[in-house]
Amino acid sequence: MLQVQFIREHKDEVLEGLKKRNISNAEEMIERVLSTDEVRRKSQVELDNVSAESNKLSKEIGLLFKSGEVRKATLVREKTSQLKEQKETLSKQKITAEKTLQQLLFQIPNIPHQSVPYGQSDEDNEEIFRCGTNPTLDESALPHWELAKKYNLISFELGTKITGAGFPVYTGKGAKLQRALINYFLDKNTTAGYEEVQVPHLVNEASGIGTGSLPDKERQMYHIEGDDLYLIPTAEVPVTNIFRGNLLKEKDLPLALTSYTPCFRREAGSYGAHVRGLNRLHQFDKVEIVRIEHPNRSYEALEEMIEHVKKILLELKLPFRILRLCGGDVTFASALTYDFEIFSAAQKRWLEVSSVSNFETFQSNRLKLRFKNGSGKSQLAHTLNGSALALPRIVAGILENYQTTKGIVIPEVLIPYTGFELIS
């Protein structure tokens, strides 16, 4: 959430940032914020003045009674009663303005970093890095959903029977490959200095608001109405909320955590051949990395996270590329996002497997996550997160790119985790 003071002092910069996001009514949104904030500030000033006058008169009443000026004291008391009513009116006005202001701020996305390119959609994203050679498969090569059926690795039919479409059942070596990847990712992250945490898979509304998942404009989160809880769309939500409301010490920064969780997304409106098999699921596994950083080095930390994900994909020997997302594709809460995509040889298309983002103070302002700087003043921290990695499309990439006439070869780095070298 943007800070009102920042909007007030950098209005043109905010409008330019929202223009980069292709928001047509940006000026109207900002004017409503500023006018509502003006009402809030004016109400606060008037409330403070009335309170000060009321306190002054209350002391005066006591002195008048002591000096025997009962009639005059009674008149002053009547005036304090009027001031009390005025205070109640101003207080209600202030509370209404504060609530309205918060709702307006919830609707405004983060301001993109200056390096974010202009663009309307994912077609305008900027490729900044590519590594590996796209494998050439023979004509008998199969997409991963056919390979999963052929080798009894994943049953999409069983998942549909048990729950519905988008909830696959992993079996045999498919389940072992899934577990191997989770352990491998966690080991890579902890070796790099990320502390592993296990977190709840359900969060309350405050946690969803804290990371920008709520209000859920696209209605992608599963909501449990009876308990007013939400299934997590990513481990980012519970992990980042570990620090909600905290006042950290500057020496505690940076904080780096990693967590494995299942993730749940409704994926409303996702249909067609491009979402077949593991390409788009309602439940999937992901290992996440989260960092809480000093604002002075958060972009250095972002580069470190990018290099970390690079190393994992290099070890898996999957061809991949990195995209800098344009203004029309960057997520609501992010200031700058890089997507990692692997090449699917059987599908002949790129599949997103990770997003690495810097949210700057957007989340920490909602979370009230601060640290005391060198001068002793509290300051908002920067939050970052990334997938390291999301499993479904990594599994799809391994099955498709590593398929041979003898079966599916397991990437060398995973063999100690799977206990087998070939799926046949």
N, C-alpha and C positions, 0 to 999 in steps of 0.2 A: 504494500500500500504506500502510495506516495505521501510525503509529509506536506501538510497544508502550507507551512512556511516556505518550503521549497517551491511549491506551485506559485505562491504569491511573489517570491523573489526572482523566479526564473520562468515566468509565464511563457515567453517566446520560445525558450528551449523546450518546454513541455509540449507546446503546440506543435513544434517541428518534429518532436519525437512521435507524437500521436499521428502526425501526417505520414510519417514513415511506416506506421502500422495501418495506414489506409482507413483511418477512422474519420468518417465524413462529418460527424457532428461534434468534433473535438472542441471547437471554440465554445459551443453551447454548453458542453459538459463542464469545461473549466470555469466559465462565467457563473454557472449555477453553484459550483463549489465555492468560488470566491465570494459571491453574494451571500450564501448561507453562512460562510465563515464570518462575514462582516456582521451578520445578525447575532451570531454566537458571541463574538468579541464585544459587541456593543452591549448585549444583555449582561455579560460578565462585568463590564465596567460599571453599568448602572446598578447592578446587584451589589457590587463592592461598595459603591457610594452610599446606597440606601442602608446597607449593613453597618457601615461606619457611623452614619448619622443616627441610626437606631441605638447603637451601643453608647454613643455620646449622650443621647437623651435619657437612656436608662440610668446612667450614672447621675445625671442631673436630677432625675425624679427623686432619688434617694436623698440627695442633698437638700432638695426643697422640702421634703417631709421632715427632715431633721431640723430645719430652720423654722418650721411651723407654717410654711406657705402651702397649705393643703390645696387651696383652690387652683393655684398656679400649677402645682404638681399634677392635679387631676387633668388639667388641660394638656399638659405635656404627655401624660399617659395616653390620652385619646389620640394624640398625634403618633405615638409609637404603634398604636393599634392599626392606624392607617398605613404606616410604614411596613408593618408585618404583612398586611394584605398585598402591598406593592411588591414585597420580597417574594411572596408565594407566586405572584403572576410572573415576575421576572425569572424566577427559578424554573417554572414550567416552560417558559419561552426559551430559556437557555438549553434545557434538556431536550426539547423538541428539535432545536437547531442542531444540537450535537448528534442526535440520532439520524437526522436527515443528512448531515454532513458525512457521517460514517457510511451510510448507504450509498451516497454519491461517490465517495472515495473507493468503495468496493468495486465500482463499475469501471474504474480507470485502470488500464493495464500499466505495466512498468514502462519506463522510457528506454528505448533501445540504445545500446552503446553506439558511439559514433562510428564504429567499424561495421555495424550492421548494414548490409546493402538494402537499397530500395527494391521492392518487388511485391507482387500480388499473391504468389502461391509458391509451392515447393519447386515449381519449374524455374523460379528465379533465384534459387539458392546457389551459392557460390562454392564451387569445388576448389579446395585449397591444398589437397594432398591425395595422392593415390599410390598404392603399393601392391605388388604382386601381379602375377599374370593370370588372367581369367582362363581357367582350364577349358580344354576342348573335349567334349564327351562324344562318344559314338552315337549313332542314331537310335540305339536301343536304350539310351539313358532315360531314367524315369524321374519325375518330380518326387519330392520327399513323401507326399501322402501315399504314393504308390509303393515306394520303397518301404515305408512303415508297415503297410499291409503285407507286402511280400515277405518281410523278415519278422513279422509279428512283434513290432516294436511299439506301435501306438495304435489304439483303437478309438477312432472318432465315433464309431457306431455305439460302442459301449458308453462313451461319455454322453452321447445324446440320449441313450436309454436311461441312464442314471439321473442326469440333470437336464441336459439340453445341448443344442449346438454350441460349440466353442468351449467345451469342457472335456478335453481328451483324457483317456486313460493310458498311461505308459505301462508297458509290460516287459518282462524279461530283460534283455539287454538294452532295450529302450529306456527302462526305468533306471538301470545301472549307469547308462550314459548320462542321463539327466543328473543323477546324484554325483557322478564323477565331475561334471562341469561345475556344479554348485561348490563342491569341496575345493576344486582347483581354483576357481575365482576367489573364494574366501582366503585360501592360502596365499595367493598372489597379493591380495589386498592387505592382509595382516603383515606379510613380509615387507610391504612398502610403508608400514607404519600406521595403518588404519586399525583402530581397536574394534574388535567384533562385538556386536550387541544383538540380542534377540529381543524383538519388540512385539507388542500386540498387533493382531491383524485387523482389529476394529478400533476406530478412533471416535472421539466425541466431536461435537460441532466446533468447539473452540480450536481443536487441533486442525481441522479442515480449513478453518478460516485463517489460521496462523500461517499456513504454507501457500494459501491462495487457491486451494482446491474448492473451497466454498466462498461465496455462493457458486453453485455448480450450474453455470449458464448453459452448458451443453448436456447436462443431465447424464453424465457418464459414470457417476458413482452409485453403487448399490446402497440403499438406505434401509436400515432395519427400524421400522416405524415404532414398534412397541417399546424399544429401548432408546430410540433416537440416537443410534450409532451408525457409523458408516464403515463398510468394508474398504480397506486401503487400496488406492489405485497404484501405489508404489511405496516402498519402505521409506522414501524421502519424508513422507508425512509424519509417521510416528518418530522416526529418528531425529528429525529437525526439532520436533516438539519436545524432545527431552530437555531442551534449553529454553523453552517458553517461559518468559517472566524472569529469567536469570540476569543478574548483574555480575559479569565475569571480571577477573583481573586481567590486565593487559598481558601479564606474563603467562597466563593460561593459554593464550592463543599461539598457534592455531590448534583447533580441535578437529580430529579426523576419525570418523567412524565408518564401519562397514556392516551391512546386515543382509541376510538372505530372508526373503519372505515370498509367499505367493502374492500375486497382485490380481485385483478384480476390477474389470472395466466393462461397462455395459456395451460400449462400442456401437451405440445407436446409429443407424444409417449406414453401417458397413456391409455391403453386399458385393457379389460378383466374383469372378474367377481370381482376381488379385488378392482375395482374402481366404483362399482355400487352405485347407490343412492347418499348419502352424503359423501361417502368415498373419492371422488376426484372431485372437482368442478372448474369451471373457475371463478366463482364469489362466494365469501363467506364472512361471517362477522367474525371479530376478534377484541379482545381487547388486546392491547399491553402495555407493560411496558418498559420504556427506562431509563437508568441511565448514567450520566456522572460522572466519579469517578477519584479520585486521584489514580495514579498508585500503591501507597503503600497499598491501601485497596480494590482494585477492585475484588480480589478473595474472600475476605470476603463479599463483596457486592453480588457476584455471589451466594454464599451460602445462603445469606438472601433471594435472589430472588427464589431460589429453595425451601426454607422453605415456602415462601409465596404461591407459586403454590401448594405445598403439602397441605396446610391448606384448600385451596379452594376445592380440590378434596376430601379431607376427609369430608368436610361439605356436598358435593354432594353424599357422600357414594358410590362412584364408585371405583371398584377395579383397582389399577393402579401400574405401575412399572416405575422406572427411569433407563435410559440407559446412560452410558458415550460413546459418539460416537468415533469410531476408526478413524484412519488417513485416511482411504479410504472413509469414510462416512461424515466426518466433512465438513461443508460448506466452500466455497472459502475464505470468509473474517474472519471466526471464528478461535480463538486460542483454545477454549475449548467449547464444546456444550454438554448439557444434554437434552435428549428427555424424555418427559412424555408420556406414553401410557396407555390407559384404555383398559380393556378387554371387548370385545363384546361377550356376552353370546350366542346370536343367530347366529352370524357368526363364533364363536369359534376362534377368532383371536384378536390380539392386534392392537389398532388403535392409531396413534400418535395424541396428542391433544396440545402439547406445545413443543417448543424448547427454552432453556434458554442458552444464549451464552455470552462469554467475547471475545471482539475483540481486546483487549489491545489497541495498538496505530495504528492498521491497518486502521481503518476508520478515526480516528482523523488526521492522516497524510494526507489523501486525503482531508479531510474537512478543514485542517489548523485550527483545534480546539485546542487551547492552554490555559494554565493558568500560571500566574506568581507565582513561588514558593517562599519560604521564603527568598531566597537570591536575589529575584528580577528578576531572569532569567525566560524566557518563556519556558514552557515544555508541551509536548503533553499529553492530558488527555487520559484516558481509556474510551471506550464506551461499554455498555452492553445492551442487550435487551432480552425480553422473551414474549411468548404468555401467557396471563392471562385472558381469554384463547381463543383458536380458537373454533368457535361454531359448525361447521357441525358434527364433530365426537363426540362432547359432546352430542349434540341432539340425534345422532344415539345411543350412549351408554345409554342415559336415556330411550329412547323408547324401546330398546331391553332388557335392564337389569331390568327395572321397570314394564315390562308387566305382567299382571295377567289375570285370566279368566274374571274378571270384567272390565278390561281396563288397562290403563297405569297410575300408581301412580306417582304423582309429588313429587320429593324430598322435604322433609320438609322445608329446608332452602329457597326453591323457592316459596312456597305457598303465602307468603306476596307479592311477585312480580307478580305471575300469577293471583291470586284471585280465583283459583280453585284447588282442591286437586286430581282430577281424570279426565283423558281423556277417555270418554266412547262413 
